[in-house]
């Protein structure tokens, strides 16, 4: 790839052992970045990293629990000790949560989704930003969802958490706009990954029927957009939420 070249850069992708995160890690590695495949499942992350390396890429696996601020801080320190730099951080890790109306959602159901999807992104941004500010360069990409803009029924925690990710992105982007750091998010519509196993077929049909293209997206299509947002060419776009929704939303 000549466009959006990432040679010499280090990228951390959370939730990179499967699905969209794996596709992002592979895409950034193919563009020349040294990729940290970060996931709470280190064995699965190791398999992805080994696969990337076997195809000529530069990758290593890292255990990361984004709900634990100490784990996040250790991860940043470990990457810096090994690579000396972090140019790109992609907050992809997330869960769908329980599929049910609000009156059937417990405190635990709500808290778990918010903790992973929103608080986890907060911990990661807070931990990596000092290094990026010191270097006067960085790209942060937060994977949100079209649910964060429109709200999906029976997914109140997920929709709320992703709306929070979009707001976090906009706020942080303004805070570091003079530091050479661009912070953007992406809002996919439904994408065919294992996260759909947490949903009912009725919910999947609801989301798919609202996509003008009448199909789900692929992890590779989302990774292509993230690639641009993570590149030096994304230099005058910050605080933006880029839709990747097959036409479901265009704002």
C-alpha positions as CSV (number, residue, x, y, z in Angstrom):
1,X,0.0,0.0,0.0
2,X,1.5,3.4,-1.0
3,X,-1.4,5.5,0.3
4,X,-1.8,6.0,4.0
5,X,1.7,4.5,4.6
6,X,2.3,3.6,8.3
7,X,5.8,2.4,8.1
8,X,7.8,3.0,11.3
9,X,4.6,3.6,13.4
10,X,3.3,1.6,16.3
11,X,-0.4,1.0,16.5
12,X,-2.3,-0.5,19.5
13,X,-5.7,-2.1,18.7
14,X,-7.9,-3.2,21.6
15,X,-10.2,-6.2,21.2
16,X,-8.0,-7.3,18.3
17,X,-8.3,-11.0,18.7
18,X,-11.5,-11.3,16.7
19,X,-13.9,-9.5,14.4
20,X,-13.5,-5.8,13.5
21,X,-10.4,-5.5,15.8
22,X,-8.6,-8.3,14.1
23,X,-9.4,-6.8,10.6
24,X,-8.1,-3.4,11.8
25,X,-4.9,-5.0,13.1
26,X,-4.3,-6.9,9.9
27,X,-5.0,-3.8,7.8
28,X,-2.6,-1.5,9.8
29,X,0.1,-4.2,9.7
30,X,-0.3,-4.5,5.9
31,X,0.3,-0.7,5.7
32,X,3.6,-1.1,7.6
33,X,2.7,-0.4,11.2
34,X,4.0,-2.4,14.0
35,X,0.8,-3.6,15.6
36,X,0.0,-4.5,19.1
37,X,-2.8,-7.1,19.2
38,X,-4.3,-6.2,22.6
39,X,-7.1,-8.3,24.0
40,X,-8.3,-9.7,27.3
41,X,-7.9,-13.1,25.6
42,X,-4.1,-13.2,25.2
43,X,-4.1,-16.7,23.6
44,X,-6.4,-15.6,20.8
45,X,-4.5,-12.4,20.5
46,X,-1.3,-14.4,20.2
47,X,-2.8,-16.4,17.3
48,X,-3.7,-13.3,15.4
49,X,-0.2,-11.7,16.0
50,X,1.5,-14.9,14.9
51,X,-0.6,-15.0,11.7
52,X,0.2,-11.4,10.9
53,X,3.9,-12.1,11.5
54,X,3.8,-15.2,9.3
55,X,2.6,-13.0,6.4
56,X,5.5,-10.6,6.8
57,X,3.9,-8.2,9.2
58,X,5.2,-6.9,12.5
59,X,2.9,-7.7,15.5
60,X,2.9,-8.9,19.0
61,X,0.1,-9.9,21.4
62,X,-0.6,-8.1,24.7
63,X,-3.0,-9.0,27.5
64,X,-5.2,-6.0,28.2
65,X,-8.3,-5.6,30.4
66,X,-9.6,-2.2,29.4
67,X,-12.0,-2.2,32.5
68,X,-8.9,-2.2,34.8
69,X,-7.0,1.1,34.8
70,X,-3.9,-0.5,36.1
71,X,-4.0,-3.1,33.3
72,X,-4.3,-0.2,30.8
73,X,-1.4,1.7,32.4
74,X,0.8,-1.4,32.3
75,X,-0.1,-2.0,28.7
76,X,1.0,1.5,27.7
77,X,4.2,1.1,29.6
78,X,4.9,-2.3,28.1
79,X,4.4,-1.0,24.6
80,X,6.6,2.0,25.1
81,X,9.3,-0.2,26.7
82,X,9.2,-2.5,23.6
83,X,8.6,-0.1,20.8
84,X,9.6,3.3,22.2
85,X,6.5,5.0,20.7
86,X,2.7,4.8,20.3
87,X,1.5,6.6,17.2
88,X,-2.0,5.1,16.9
89,X,-4.5,3.8,19.4
90,X,-7.7,2.2,18.3
91,X,-10.4,1.7,20.9
92,X,-12.3,-1.2,19.4
93,X,-13.0,-3.5,22.3
94,X,-16.7,-3.7,23.2
95,X,-19.7,-5.8,24.0
96,X,-23.4,-5.8,23.0
97,X,-24.8,-6.6,26.3
98,X,-28.2,-8.2,27.2
99,X,-30.9,-8.0,24.5
100,X,-34.0,-6.8,26.5
101,X,-36.1,-3.7,27.1
102,X,-35.0,-1.4,29.9
103,X,-37.4,-2.8,32.5
104,X,-35.7,-6.2,32.2
105,X,-32.2,-4.7,32.5
106,X,-30.4,-5.1,35.9
107,X,-27.9,-2.7,37.4
108,X,-25.2,-5.3,36.5
109,X,-26.4,-5.5,32.9
110,X,-26.1,-1.7,32.5
111,X,-22.9,-1.3,34.4
112,X,-21.0,-4.1,32.5
113,X,-21.7,-2.5,29.1
114,X,-20.9,1.0,30.2
115,X,-17.8,-0.2,31.9
116,X,-16.4,-2.0,28.9
117,X,-17.6,0.2,26.0
118,X,-17.3,3.7,27.5
119,X,-15.2,3.6,30.7
120,X,-12.7,1.3,29.0
121,X,-12.2,3.8,26.2
122,X,-11.8,6.6,28.7
123,X,-9.1,4.7,30.6
124,X,-7.2,4.0,27.3
125,X,-7.4,7.6,26.1
126,X,-6.3,8.9,29.5
127,X,-3.3,6.6,29.6
128,X,-1.9,7.1,26.1
129,X,-2.6,10.9,25.7
130,X,0.4,12.1,27.8
131,X,2.9,10.2,25.6
132,X,1.2,11.6,22.4
133,X,1.2,15.1,23.8
134,X,4.9,14.9,24.6
135,X,5.7,13.7,21.1
136,X,3.2,16.2,19.5
137,X,1.7,13.5,17.4
138,X,-1.0,10.9,17.7
139,X,-4.0,9.3,16.1
140,X,-6.8,7.9,18.3
141,X,-9.8,6.1,16.7
142,X,-12.8,5.1,18.8
143,X,-15.1,2.5,17.4
144,X,-18.6,3.7,18.2
145,X,-21.8,2.6,16.5
146,X,-24.8,3.9,14.6
147,X,-26.7,2.9,17.7
148,X,-25.0,5.7,19.5
149,X,-26.6,8.2,17.1
150,X,-30.0,6.7,16.6
151,X,-30.6,4.3,19.5
152,X,-31.6,0.7,19.0
153,X,-34.5,-0.7,21.0
154,X,-33.7,-3.4,23.5
155,X,-30.1,-2.1,23.5
156,X,-30.3,0.9,25.8
157,X,-27.0,0.3,27.5
158,X,-25.1,-0.4,24.3
159,X,-26.7,2.6,22.5
160,X,-26.0,4.9,25.5
161,X,-22.4,3.7,25.8
162,X,-21.7,4.3,22.1
163,X,-23.3,7.8,22.3
164,X,-20.9,8.4,25.1
165,X,-17.9,7.2,23.0
166,X,-18.9,9.8,20.3
167,X,-19.1,12.6,22.9
168,X,-15.8,11.5,24.5
169,X,-14.2,11.7,21.0
170,X,-15.5,15.2,20.4
171,X,-14.4,16.5,23.8
172,X,-11.0,14.9,23.7
173,X,-10.3,16.1,20.2
174,X,-10.9,19.7,21.3
175,X,-8.6,19.3,24.3
176,X,-5.6,18.1,22.2
177,X,-6.3,20.0,18.9
178,X,-3.1,22.0,19.3
179,X,-0.9,19.0,20.2
180,X,-0.7,17.3,16.8
181,X,-3.2,14.7,17.9
182,X,-6.3,13.8,15.9
183,X,-9.1,12.0,17.7
184,X,-12.0,10.6,15.6
185,X,-14.6,7.9,15.8
186,X,-16.4,5.6,13.4
187,X,-20.0,4.6,13.6
188,X,-20.6,1.3,11.8
189,X,-24.1,-0.1,11.3
190,X,-24.5,-3.8,11.9
191,X,-21.3,-5.8,11.0
192,X,-21.2,-9.6,10.7
193,X,-19.0,-10.6,13.7
194,X,-19.3,-12.8,16.7
195,X,-20.8,-9.9,18.7
196,X,-24.1,-10.7,16.9
197,X,-24.2,-13.9,18.8
198,X,-25.2,-11.8,21.8
199,X,-28.3,-10.6,19.9
200,X,-31.6,-12.1,18.8
201,X,-32.4,-12.6,15.1
202,X,-35.2,-10.1,15.5
203,X,-32.7,-7.4,16.5
204,X,-30.3,-8.3,13.7
205,X,-33.2,-8.1,11.2
206,X,-34.3,-4.7,12.7
207,X,-30.9,-3.2,12.1
208,X,-30.3,-4.8,8.7
209,X,-33.7,-3.7,7.3
210,X,-32.8,-0.1,8.0
211,X,-29.6,-0.2,5.9
212,X,-30.4,1.0,2.3
213,X,-27.8,-1.5,1.0
214,X,-29.8,-4.3,2.7
215,X,-26.8,-6.1,4.0
216,X,-24.4,-6.2,6.9
217,X,-21.0,-4.6,6.7
218,X,-17.8,-6.6,6.8
219,X,-14.9,-6.1,9.3
220,X,-12.6,-5.3,6.3
221,X,-14.9,-2.4,5.2
222,X,-14.7,-0.9,8.7
223,X,-10.9,-1.4,8.8
224,X,-10.5,0.5,5.6
225,X,-12.1,3.6,7.1
226,X,-10.1,3.2,10.4
227,X,-6.9,3.0,8.3
228,X,-7.4,6.5,7.0
229,X,-8.4,7.9,10.4
230,X,-5.2,6.4,11.8
231,X,-2.9,7.8,9.1
232,X,-0.9,11.0,8.8
233,X,-3.1,12.0,5.9
234,X,-5.9,12.4,8.4
235,X,-4.5,15.8,9.4
236,X,-7.4,18.3,9.3
237,X,-10.1,16.0,10.6
238,X,-10.6,15.7,14.3
239,X,-13.6,15.3,16.6
240,X,-15.5,13.7,13.7
241,X,-17.7,10.6,13.7
242,X,-17.5,8.9,10.4
243,X,-20.5,6.8,9.4
244,X,-19.9,3.4,7.9
245,X,-23.5,2.3,7.7
246,X,-24.5,1.3,4.1
247,X,-26.5,4.5,3.9
248,X,-28.5,4.1,7.2
249,X,-27.2,7.3,8.4
250,X,-25.4,10.1,6.6
251,X,-24.7,12.6,9.3
